[in-house]
Amino acid sequence: MNIKIAALLLLALCAQPAWSQSYASTTPAAKPAESAAVTTRMALRDLWVEHIFWVRNYAVANQDGNAKQAAVAANEVVTDATKIANSIAPLYGQPAADQLLKLLAGHWGAIKHYSDATVAKDKKGQQAAVDELTSNAKAIAAFLAKANPYLPEATLLTLLSAHGGHHVAQIDQLAAGDYAGEARTWAMMREHILTLSDALAGALVKQFPDKF
């Protein structure tokens, strides 16, 4: 992997978990290129899991009426989205990263809108938020598919739509006090976000083989 690109990408991805570094460095058959790909994959996984973790924290705090906790969680969602967007800057440039951040902000805005409308028992607001989430998923899918030929737009839309559906189901279950149901949704949500993250990481490796 090109040293300069590797350094920039890893800095943009921020500190990946220690266990991912250990895995990449101790795999007996791992070649340098494979190690770089694994490190990127694990770092992206960490960032996307952070996304669902902090969104859930916001939904819980919002449902409980804890404004201070909700504000902290919302700030962390934005911080994480910025890291995700900037992770593509070394490969696609900062303008592309800035555009992705705008799209991720739209995703978060729709989820927040749905959570707020749910707390307010505003059915029209909930439907408007779902419409926003659907439109945003289409926009993100189109953006990523255009940037990377290994990310089919239809596949991305399916993955992103399912991801949005998990957010909605989770918020509904928390509002209804269905904690057992929400636990099942969380398990599915976590597995799904890893699938989405791995698809993005794999496409980067395929598109830029000379850098991995």
Secondary structure, DSSP 4 states (H G I P E B T S, - for coil): --HHHHHHHHHHH----HHHHHHHHH-TT--HHHHHHHHHHHHHHHHHHHHHHHHHHHHHHHHHT-HHHHHHHHHHHHHHHHHHHHTTHHHH-HHHHHHHHHHHHHHHHHHHHHHHHHHTT-HHHHHHHHHHHHHHHHHHHHHHHHH-TTS-HHHHHHHHHHHHHHHHHHHHHHHHT-HHHHHHHHHHHHHHHHHHHHHHHHHHHHH-GGG-
